[in-house]
Amino acid sequence: MRHNVMSESIDTARRRFFDDGAAPRGLVSDTILASWRRCLEQGLVASARPSLMPVERRALGEMQERHEALRRLCRPELEALYASANQAGSIVVLTAPDGFILDALGDPDFLDKAARVSLRPGVPWSEQSTGTNAIGTALVERRSVEVRGAEHYYAPHRVLSCSASPIFDPQGRVVGVLDLSGHASVHHLHALGMVQLAVEQIEHRLFECAFDGADIVRIQPDPALIGTAREGMLVFEGHRLAAANRHALRLLGLDWSELGKRRYDELFASALPVPGSVASMRCQTGDMVHARRDPQRSRIVVPGTVRSPREPSPPKQAIRPLRAPATVFDAQLDAAIERQVRLLDADITVLLQGETGTGKEVVARELHRRSSRADAPFVAVNCASLPEALIESELFGHLPGAFTGARREGAPGLLREAHGGVLFLDELGDMPLSLQSRLLRVLQEREVTPLGGGRAHAIDVRVIAATHRQLQQSVDRGEFRADLYFRVAQSVLHLPPLREHPDVADTVRRLWAALGAEQVPMRLAPDLVRELAARRWPGNVRELVGVLRSLMALGTVGATLTVDDLPDGWRRPAADASASSAFTAGPVAGNLHDLEAQAIDQVLAACRGNMAAAARKLGISRSTLYRRLEARQRGE
Ligand SMILES: Nc1ncnc2c1ncn2[C@@H]1O[C@H](COP(=O)(O)OP(=O)(O)OP(=O)(O)O)[C@@H](O)[C@H]1O
């Protein structure tokens, strides 16, 4: 009965939408309506019969092989769902991140029916190709979606009722979709819940594999659920949140775009438990959670804790290297780092200059690691991303109740947290002029006075600064204080852009090895190395590492990867092999400035204006992307 009522209202909604061009609000959900609109805008004709041919068997085999790691990871949940799908006369489907169906298993009768409407391995079920459907629409919406009967865009798919959920990796990238589909005439009450539970399990395992050996912080309001797939999982790099699962994001009131941005003390008001123990912690939302850290694996630096020099254990064979690679430096850079370490140890401030993604922070951490202060804190301050209103209190600390919104117990400030260790002033060139004089005074006098008064505290820090700007020119333009410049630029190390590395192919091979290619094992064919070395890499090493990680995540264990294995959107026609940008599908022209602008515009358009996604794709930070856009507006 319920089904009939529903199908009648959808039929009415379809008539209003497709025949009258009206918005049938209240008759279908906003999600379905938005999807119908997208399909219509793309020119898909709802009354037409879609032509959805499966790829050839060999191509399907290759596609399955390419996604073998994902298929292996999902196997336990696929098998568990298979048993219930079989009983309920439905099927379970696994797709690649683009909606291409890799596997479908379940009730043989329904498999047959589904295959007749192309719901079968080898067929793409993205929204662009197949219209409104649970898999494709879940990919567009980046969340679980149910599409029943005539809610499907194309008439032949009315026989289906489908529930799909995207599978996210710890950086918020979609790695696949899990879907449960059955007869539209049967109301599958728990289908979406079952899919979501299965995806939770898969993501939990994916997180463990990706960060095997790292210091994972596990949080949950209910301590009994710590260690289960319902726990929130977080990984910090320095003070910044580097990875999280969806439970952690929900508990902290965040979304994926905030990864890499949020600092530890913006999320928690109390210190972490010591490794191996459970403690209750207050989140900045005011909620209490229980937190556990894995024993003896401290890699994060949070206020008051000291980084352990121990490196994480090598990754297990199975899913692997979604984590950061070990660092690699060519002989020239290695020697330069050695020299700078000696200077740093002698209390000379080191300034690192280089374009975005050239490895300024990586080198700063390496300087710290090789310095006599390796066992003391490394405290990174991003002078560009601290909110201007808070920058003073974040740096210099404040007394209890020093200003509206100040922490009740006061805060020591980042400069004091670095006491005894190394202070890394990242993006120093973007620090507001008004604060530069105060920072200069601290660096000269080596003491800080918290906001709100109180006594001055002596600080003993070694200082490394970094900027993507030509700081000398900023001084000439009056944007940066000359006296602060001379204070921080006592020794300057220029990090060259990747395109100017003496041997880019060698850098490609070293990074590949550092990503763990030998343990996986997987090789790069010479043509692929040549292709990668020929690109211009506006996002520098960060961008190259991103492509290598994608290659490794998508490749097959034991394979030799060629140009054809480049992720979608990175391949380009042979004639275009000398084009400047890694993302351009077609030829581009102009100087470096124009090329960068074109790359940004294309990626922003592809990401529908989503700044976080575009920054990820470009291989630069979100603040860098904003900066570039602002610079363009100013006509620079
Ligand atoms: N020498 C290196 N070895 C291995 N990976 C590197 C190296 N240099 C850079 N990378 C990779 O590039 C990423 C970006 O590096 P890093 O954050 O140090 O760049 P940056 O110059 O500080 O960029 P930005 O100015 O945008 O902050 C790193 O997370 C790492 O994955």
The ligand as an SDF file (V2000), in Angstrom:
LIG
                    3D

 31 33  0  0  0  0  0  0  0  0999 V2000
   61.8920   16.3270    0.2480 N   0  0  0  0  0  0  0  0  0  0  0  0
   60.6730   15.7590    0.2740 C   0  0  0  0  0  0  0  0  0  0  0  0
   60.5550   14.4360    0.4310 N   0  0  0  0  0  0  0  0  0  0  0  0
   59.3430   13.8480    0.4440 C   0  0  0  0  0  0  0  0  0  0  0  0
   58.1930   14.5020    0.3000 N   0  0  0  0  0  0  0  0  0  0  0  0
   58.2500   15.8310    0.1450 C   0  0  0  0  0  0  0  0  0  0  0  0
   59.4780   16.5270    0.1220 C   0  0  0  0  0  0  0  0  0  0  0  0
   59.2210   17.8330   -0.0630 N   0  0  0  0  0  0  0  0  0  0  0  0
   57.8890   17.9540   -0.1330 C   0  0  0  0  0  0  0  0  0  0  0  0
   57.2950   16.7560   -0.0170 N   0  0  0  0  0  0  0  0  0  0  0  0
   55.8570   16.4600   -0.1050 C   0  0  0  0  0  0  0  0  0  0  0  0
   55.2050   17.6750   -0.4110 O   0  0  0  0  0  0  0  0  0  0  0  0
   54.2710   18.0280    0.6130 C   0  0  0  0  0  0  0  0  0  0  0  0
   54.3220   19.5080    0.8240 C   0  0  0  0  0  0  0  0  0  0  0  0
   55.5420   19.8630    1.4480 O   0  0  0  0  0  0  0  0  0  0  0  0
   55.6250   21.1270    2.4050 P   0  0  0  0  0  0  0  0  0  0  0  0
   54.3600   21.3020    3.2010 O   0  0  0  0  0  0  0  0  0  0  0  0
   56.8950   21.0510    3.1410 O   0  0  0  0  0  0  0  0  0  0  0  0
   55.6760   22.2900    1.3050 O   0  0  0  0  0  0  0  0  0  0  0  0
   55.7410   23.8450    1.5440 P   0  0  0  0  0  0  0  0  0  0  0  0
   56.8280   24.3760    0.6820 O   0  0  0  0  0  0  0  0  0  0  0  0
   55.8300   24.1420    3.0150 O   0  0  0  0  0  0  0  0  0  0  0  0
   54.3220   24.2790    0.9490 O   0  0  0  0  0  0  0  0  0  0  0  0
   53.3660   25.5410    1.3240 P   0  0  0  0  0  0  0  0  0  0  0  0
   54.1650   26.7890    1.0160 O   0  0  0  0  0  0  0  0  0  0  0  0
   52.1930   25.4020    0.3940 O   0  0  0  0  0  0  0  0  0  0  0  0
   52.9860   25.3910    2.7640 O   0  0  0  0  0  0  0  0  0  0  0  0
   54.6670   17.2060    1.8210 C   0  0  0  0  0  0  0  0  0  0  0  0
   53.5690   16.8920    2.6320 O   0  0  0  0  0  0  0  0  0  0  0  0
   55.2680   15.9680    1.1950 C   0  0  0  0  0  0  0  0  0  0  0  0
   54.2370   15.0460    0.8650 O   0  0  0  0  0  0  0  0  0  0  0  0
  1  2  1  0
  2  3  1  0
  2  7  2  0
  3  4  2  0
  4  5  1  0
  5  6  2  0
  6  7  1  0
  6 10  1  0
  7  8  1  0
  8  9  2  0
  9 10  1  0
 10 11  1  0
 11 12  1  0
 11 30  1  0
 12 13  1  0
 13 14  1  0
 13 28  1  0
 14 15  1  0
 15 16  1  0
 16 17  2  0
 16 18  1  0
 16 19  1  0
 19 20  1  0
 20 21  2  0
 20 22  1  0
 20 23  1  0
 23 24  1  0
 24 25  2  0
 24 26  1  0
 24 27  1  0
 28 29  1  0
 28 30  1  0
 30 31  1  0
M  END
$$$$
